[in-house]
């Protein structure tokens, strides 16, 4: 069973997702500073750069957004031209167009935007111009995949595309049809606003943090939602009623004397999970270092002595580490290139066991993760897509003096 714990203050909403009491996801959002990802804008092309095959689009933010040529071509690969055209033939300065933010601005970079529009619902993802039906790879039964694909083909209109989400498994046609009708209405509203607005203009914002997690990671009939704000609880109840008209577990308004994150052990788990050094069961440790380009995780046996032989001890340590690394990558929302330095194992079968254990854990992550395999140096390579900023209000804050190195500079005379 999952528990979604929501702590609301005057300016920040913090959300923790627990699975059997263990923290697996955490996020926070400041009021009136909702993330850009998923939002739609009417933008104006400011510069077209043939050498980069990209354009910069003014969407009303501090930095112009970046639009790559692949995000202008048809979203269905089979509909794209055999030879990729120059960006100059597709866009010109001053041109106005609807774009959707797919990646938050970060550092000195503006947001990444696309014209491959998507609107996620409870059961489906609606794509106005994709012209295909997809089914979540996490749905394994071939008969169910065929049924859902048939429903999608039956419901979509000529140029529309639909992706059947994992939660649509075994859902009746009526539920999918209602979800699709709601998303169509949303898209039509975006088009009406675009016709009336002057660029740059916001056309449609994604849901709030609580609504997103209810939509994407919450089972209304099984999971628990606890909120310590009466107003936020009422809003969540309304959203749940609209999303699951067939019925849902009521939202629990937490009124305990102890802060909700302390009462459910969230603060303690956050503190432990976001440290640079994480201690595993039995004494083994993970050392977690993040750089601009990649994240490096080092596994150490430390005090762990759980096997009869060295190879057995090392393998057990690595299996424990793989389980925890999969959870922490999801919890910390680590993105980009990830390198794991597991303890060296002699047998290929043991390396395969570790890879399978890690694959099993990351398969529960809603963010796409690819495990690429082992390098010649015995390092495990993986990548994880990341669209949003790091969680607001997360435990660690980089020291302004040492820049997170943990070292004190000494001036030598």
C-alpha positions in Angstrom: 0.0 0.0 0.0 1.1 3.5 -0.8 0.7 6.6 1.5 0.9 10.1 0.1 1.9 12.5 2.8 1.4 16.2 2.1 2.7 19.0 4.3 1.5 22.5 3.5 3.1 25.7 4.9 2.3 29.3 3.9 4.5 29.3 0.9 5.6 25.7 0.2 3.8 22.4 -0.4 5.9 19.3 0.3 4.9 15.8 -0.8 6.3 12.4 0.3 5.3 9.1 -1.2 5.7 6.0 1.0 5.5 2.4 0.0 5.0 0.1 3.0 6.3 2.9 5.2 9.5 3.5 3.1 10.1 6.8 1.4 10.4 6.4 -2.4 9.6 9.8 -3.8 9.8 13.4 -2.5 9.0 16.7 -4.1 8.2 20.3 -3.1 6.8 23.3 -4.8 6.6 26.9 -3.8 3.2 28.7 -4.1 2.9 30.6 -7.4 6.2 29.1 -8.6 4.8 26.0 -10.3 7.2 24.2 -12.5 7.1 24.9 -16.2 7.3 21.3 -17.5 4.1 20.3 -19.3 2.9 23.9 -19.7 1.9 25.4 -23.1 3.0 28.8 -24.4 2.4 30.8 -27.5 5.9 31.8 -28.4 7.7 33.9 -30.9 10.8 32.7 -32.7 13.7 35.1 -32.0 16.7 33.4 -33.6 17.2 30.5 -36.0 20.6 28.9 -35.9 21.4 26.5 -38.9 24.7 25.5 -37.4 22.9 24.1 -34.3 19.8 23.0 -36.1 17.8 24.9 -33.5 15.9 28.0 -32.7 15.4 30.2 -29.7 11.8 31.1 -28.8 10.6 33.9 -26.5 8.0 32.4 -24.2 8.0 35.2 -21.7 10.6 33.8 -19.3 14.0 35.3 -18.4 15.8 33.2 -21.0 14.6 32.3 -24.4 13.5 28.7 -24.8 15.5 26.2 -27.0 13.7 24.4 -29.8 15.7 21.7 -31.6 14.8 20.6 -35.2 13.7 17.1 -34.1 11.0 18.8 -31.9 9.6 20.6 -35.0 9.4 17.6 -37.3 6.4 15.3 -37.2 6.2 13.4 -33.9 5.7 10.0 -35.7 9.1 8.8 -36.9 7.6 7.1 -39.9 6.1 10.5 -41.0 9.5 12.3 -40.9 11.4 13.0 -44.2 14.3 10.6 -45.0 16.7 13.5 -45.1 16.4 15.9 -42.1 15.6 19.4 -43.5 17.4 22.6 -42.3 15.8 24.4 -39.4 15.7 27.5 -41.7 13.1 25.8 -43.9 10.9 25.1 -41.0 11.1 28.3 -38.9 11.8 31.9 -39.4 12.4 34.9 -37.0 9.2 36.5 -35.9 7.1 33.4 -36.5 4.6 32.6 -33.7 3.8 29.0 -32.7 2.5 26.9 -29.8 5.2 25.1 -27.8 5.2 22.9 -24.8 7.9 22.9 -22.1 9.6 19.5 -21.9 12.6 20.5 -19.7 13.0 23.2 -17.0 15.4 26.0 -17.4 18.6 25.3 -15.5 21.7 27.4 -14.8 22.3 29.7 -17.7 20.1 27.7 -20.1 16.5 28.4 -21.0 13.7 25.9 -21.1 13.7 23.1 -23.7 10.5 23.2 -25.7 8.8 21.0 -28.3 5.9 21.0 -30.8 5.3 17.3 -30.0 2.3 18.1 -27.8 1.2 15.7 -25.1 -1.6 15.9 -22.5 -1.5 13.2 -19.9 -4.7 12.0 -18.4 -5.5 9.2 -15.9 -5.7 6.4 -18.4 -4.2 7.8 -21.6 -1.7 10.3 -22.9 -3.3 12.4 -25.7 -1.1 13.6 -28.6 -3.1 15.8 -31.1 -0.9 15.2 -34.2 1.0 11.9 -33.5 -1.1 9.6 -35.7 -0.3 6.4 -33.8 -1.4 4.3 -30.8 1.1 3.1 -28.2 0.8 0.9 -25.2 2.9 1.1 -22.0 5.7 -1.4 -22.1 5.0 -2.2 -18.4 1.8 -4.0 -19.6 3.1 -7.5 -20.2 0.1 -9.6 -21.3 -0.1 -9.7 -25.1 -3.9 -10.1 -25.1 -4.3 -7.0 -22.9 -1.9 -5.0 -25.1 -3.8 -6.0 -28.2 -7.1 -5.0 -26.5 -5.9 -1.6 -25.4 -4.3 -0.9 -28.8 -7.7 -1.8 -30.4 -9.5 0.6 -28.1 -7.0 3.3 -29.0 -7.4 2.8 -32.7 -11.2 2.8 -32.3 -11.3 6.1 -30.3 -8.6 8.2 -32.0 -9.4 10.5 -34.8 -7.4 10.7 -38.1 -4.3 12.7 -37.0 -4.5 12.0 -33.3 -2.2 9.8 -31.3 -2.9 8.0 -28.0 -0.6 6.2 -25.5 -2.4 3.8 -23.2 -0.8 4.2 -19.7 0.1 1.4 -17.4 -2.9 2.1 -15.1 -5.3 1.5 -18.1 -4.7 -2.2 -17.8 -8.1 -4.0 -17.5 -10.0 -0.7 -17.6 -13.2 -0.7 -19.6 -13.6 1.2 -22.9 -15.9 3.7 -21.2 -13.3 4.9 -18.8 -10.7 5.4 -21.5 -13.2 7.2 -23.7 -14.2 9.6 -21.0 -10.5 10.4 -20.3 -9.8 11.0 -23.9 -12.9 13.3 -24.3 -11.6 15.4 -21.4 -8.1 15.7 -22.9 -9.6 16.7 -26.3 -11.5 19.5 -24.6 -8.3 20.7 -22.9 -6.5 20.8 -26.3 -9.4 22.7 -27.9 -9.2 25.3 -25.1 -5.4 25.7 -25.7 -6.1 26.3 -29.4 -8.8 28.9 -28.6 -6.5 30.8 -26.2 -3.6 30.7 -28.7 -5.9 32.3 -31.3 -6.8 35.1 -29.0 -3.4 35.7 -27.2 -0.5 37.8 -28.2 2.9 36.1 -28.0 4.6 35.5 -25.7 1.7 34.1 -23.5 1.0 31.2 -21.2 -1.8 29.1 -22.6 -2.1 26.2 -20.1 -0.3 25.2 -16.9 0.4 21.7 -15.8 -1.3 20.5 -12.6 -0.1 21.3 -9.1 2.4 19.0 -7.4 -0.4 17.2 -5.4 -2.6 16.8 -8.4 0.3 15.4 -10.6 1.1 12.8 -8.0 -2.5 11.8 -7.6 -2.8 11.4 -11.4 0.5 9.6 -12.0 1.3 7.6 -8.9 -1.9 7.1 -6.8 -4.5 4.4 -6.8 -7.7 6.1 -5.5 -9.3 2.9 -4.4 -6.3 1.5 -2.5 -3.8 4.2 -1.5 -4.0 6.7 1.4 -3.8 10.5 1.0 -3.0 12.5 4.2 -2.9 16.3 4.2 -2.3 18.7 7.1 -4.2 21.6 5.4 -8.0 21.7 5.3 -8.0 23.8 2.1 -5.6 21.6 0.3 -7.5 18.5 1.5 -10.7 19.9 0.1 -9.0 20.6 -3.3 -7.6 17.1 -3.4 -11.0 15.6 -2.6 -12.5 17.6 -5.5 -9.8 16.5 -7.9 -10.1 12.9 -6.8 -13.9 13.0 -7.3 -13.5 14.3 -10.8 -10.7 11.8 -11.6 -12.3 8.7 -10.1 -16.1 9.2 -10.2 -16.5 5.5 -9.6 -15.3 6.0 -6.0 -12.1 6.6 -3.9 -10.8 6.4 -0.4 -11.5 9.7 1.4 -8.7 12.2 1.9 -7.5 12.2 5.5 -7.1 15.6 7.1 -4.2 15.2 9.5 -4.7 17.1 12.8 -2.1 15.5 15.1 0.0 17.6 17.5 3.2 16.3 16.0 4.1 17.7 12.5 2.9 15.3 9.8 6.4 14.6 8.4 7.7 13.8 11.8 4.7 11.6 12.7 5.2 9.4 9.6 9.0 9.3 9.8 9.5 11.4 6.6 12.0 13.9 8.0 14.2 11.1 9.5 14.2 9.2 6.1 14.9 12.4 4.2 17.9 13.3 6.4 19.4 9.8 6.0 18.7 9.4 2.3 20.1 12.8 1.1 23.4 12.5 2.9 26.6 12.1 0.8 27.3 9.0 2.8 24.4 6.5 3.1 24.8 3.5 5.4 23.1 0.3 4.4 21.7 -2.6 6.4 24.7 -4.4 7.9 27.1 -1.5 7.7 28.0 -1.3 4.0 28.0 2.3 2.6 27.3 4.3 -0.5 29.2 7.5 -1.3 27.2 9.8 -3.5 28.9 12.5 -5.5 27.1 14.7 -8.1 28.9 16.8 -10.7 27.7 19.1 -13.5 27.9 16.2 -16.0 27.2 13.0 -14.1 26.5 11.4 -10.7 29.0 8.9 -9.3 28.1 6.3 -6.6 30.8 4.3 -4.8 29.9 1.1 -3.0 32.0 0.1 0.0 31.7 -3.0 2.3 32.8 -0.9 5.3 31.7 -3.0 8.3 29.7 -5.5 6.4 30.9 -9.1 6.7 27.9 -11.1 5.7 29.3 -13.9 3.5 31.3 -17.1 4.1 33.8 -16.1 1.3 35.0 -12.8 -0.1 33.1 -13.2 -3.3 29.9 -14.0 -1.4 30.4 -11.0 0.9 31.0 -8.7 -2.1 28.0 -10.0 -4.0 25.7 -9.7 -1.1 26.9 -6.1 -0.5 26.4 -5.2 -4.1 22.9 -6.7 -4.1 22.0 -4.6 -1.1 23.5 -1.6 -2.7 21.6 -2.1 -6.0 18.3 -2.2 -4.1 19.1 1.0 -2.3 20.6 2.8 -5.3 17.4 2.2 -7.3 15.3 3.7 -4.5 17.6 6.7 -3.9 17.9 7.6 -7.6 14.1 7.8 -7.7 13.9 9.6 -4.4 16.6 12.1 -5.2 15.3 12.5 -8.7 18.8 12.0 -10.0 19.1 12.6 -13.8 21.6 12.4 -16.6 24.6 10.0 -16.6 25.0 7.8 -13.6 28.1 5.7 -12.9 28.0 3.1 -10.1 31.3 1.7 -8.8 30.2 -1.6 -7.3 32.8 -3.7 -5.5 34.7 -5.9 -8.0 33.1 -9.3 -8.5 35.0 -12.2 -10.2 32.0 -14.1 -11.6 29.9 -12.8 -14.5 26.9 -14.5 -13.0 27.1 -12.3 -10.0 27.4 -9.2 -12.1 24.2 -10.3 -13.9 22.4 -10.8 -10.5 23.3 -7.2 -9.5 22.1 -5.8 -12.8 18.8 -7.7 -12.6 18.3 -6.5 -9.0 18.8 -2.9 -10.0 16.6 -3.3 -13.1 13.8 -4.7 -10.9 13.9 -1.6 -8.6 14.1 1.1 -11.4 11.3 -0.6 -13.3 9.0 0.8 -10.6 10.2 4.3 -11.3 7.9 6.4 -13.5 10.9 8.2 -15.0 12.6 6.4 -17.9 15.9 4.8 -16.8 18.3 2.9 -19.1 20.9 0.5 -17.7 23.6 0.4 -20.3 25.9 -2.3 -18.8 29.3 -2.7 -17.4 32.4 -0.9 -18.6 35.9 -2.5 -19.0 36.8 -0.9 -15.7 33.9 -2.8 -14.0 31.7 0.3 -13.6 27.9 0.1 -14.2 26.6 2.8 -16.6 23.1 4.1 -16.6 21.1 7.1 -17.6 17.9 8.6 -16.3 15.7 11.2 -17.9 15.1 14.3 -15.8 12.8 17.2 -16.7 12.1 19.1 -13.5 14.3 21.0 -11.1 15.6 19.4 -7.9 13.0 19.3 -5.2 12.5 22.6 -3.4 13.3 22.4 0.3 15.2 19.1 0.0 17.5 18.4 3.0 21.0 19.2 1.6 22.1 22.7 0.7 25.4 23.3 -1.0 27.8 25.2 1.2 28.6 28.6 -0.3 32.1 28.6 1.2 33.4 25.2 -0.1 31.0 24.7 -3.0 30.1 21.2 -1.7 33.6 19.9 -1.8 33.9 19.6 2.0 37.4 21.0 1.9 38.8 24.2 3.5 41.0 26.3 1.3 44.3 27.3 3.0 46.3 30.2 1.7 50.0 29.4 1.7 52.3 32.3 2.2 
